[in-house]
Amino acid sequence: MTATMKSIHVSVTIEKPAQQVYDYVSDLNRFPDWATSFCLAVAPAADGWWEMLTPEGPMNIRFVERNDYGVLDHYVDTGRGEPVLNPMRVIANGSGAEVVFAVFQQPGVPDDSFERDVAMIRRDLETLKSVLER
């Protein structure tokens, strides 16, 4: 059994309907437009996976199936072990939406790297907000 990992929930409020936010984020073609600190480019691969070019080199990403619950969990495969699950949700908030991303400190990841990952996700969610509220 895996030990409990340190986690931080990063969220942003977006003044757009939750369904519109969900539809935008779930379209991996748009990933490079808002996940700018992590994703430079994407292209469809096989079996629901997409190949993603990142500052650290190529990786693969796959979202869970589309659903009615705002779940945008996705797996990232760095090629250095098992794919990592990243829990993400879009939650209706009146006429807007909350986007919540749970960041887990993976085993062997130093605190400073984890803090950099959290800051990167925070920047990307703020970029998502800017893109959608334009």
ChimeraX attribute file (.defattr): number of C-alpha atoms within 10 A of each C-alpha:
attribute: neighborCount
match mode: 1-to-1
recipient: residues
	/A:1	3
	/A:2	5
	/A:3	7
	/A:4	10
	/A:5	11
	/A:6	12
	/A:7	13
	/A:8	14
	/A:9	13
	/A:10	17
	/A:11	18
	/A:12	17
	/A:13	17
	/A:14	24
	/A:15	17
	/A:16	18
	/A:17	17
	/A:18	21
	/A:19	17
	/A:20	14
	/A:21	23
	/A:22	22
	/A:23	13
	/A:24	15
	/A:25	20
	/A:26	20
	/A:27	10
	/A:28	19
	/A:29	14
	/A:30	13
	/A:31	20
	/A:32	17
	/A:33	15
	/A:34	21
	/A:35	21
	/A:36	18
	/A:37	17
	/A:38	18
	/A:39	20
	/A:40	17
	/A:41	19
	/A:42	20
	/A:43	12
	/A:44	15
	/A:45	13
	/A:46	7
	/A:47	7
	/A:48	11
	/A:49	17
	/A:50	20
	/A:51	18
	/A:52	25
	/A:53	17
	/A:54	18
	/A:55	10
	/A:56	9
	/A:57	10
	/A:58	16
	/A:59	19
	/A:60	20
	/A:61	21
	/A:62	21
	/A:63	22
	/A:64	14
	/A:65	11
	/A:66	13
	/A:67	9
	/A:68	7
	/A:69	12
	/A:70	19
	/A:71	20
	/A:72	23
	/A:73	18
	/A:74	18
	/A:75	18
	/A:76	19
	/A:77	19
	/A:78	17
	/A:79	10
	/A:80	7
	/A:81	7
	/A:82	10
	/A:83	16
	/A:84	14
	/A:85	18
	/A:86	15
	/A:87	18
	/A:88	20
	/A:89	18
	/A:90	27
	/A:91	20
	/A:92	19
	/A:93	15
	/A:94	11
	/A:95	10
	/A:96	17
	/A:97	22
	/A:98	21
	/A:99	25
	/A:100	19
	/A:101	22
	/A:102	18
	/A:103	21
	/A:104	20
	/A:105	19
	/A:106	14
	/A:107	11
	/A:108	6
	/A:109	10
	/A:110	10
	/A:111	11
	/A:112	9
	/A:113	11
	/A:114	18
	/A:115	14
	/A:116	11
	/A:117	17
	/A:118	21
	/A:119	14
	/A:120	16
	/A:121	21
	/A:122	19
	/A:123	17
	/A:124	21
	/A:125	23
	/A:126	18
	/A:127	17
	/A:128	22
	/A:129	20
	/A:130	13
	/A:131	12
	/A:132	16
	/A:133	10
	/A:134	5
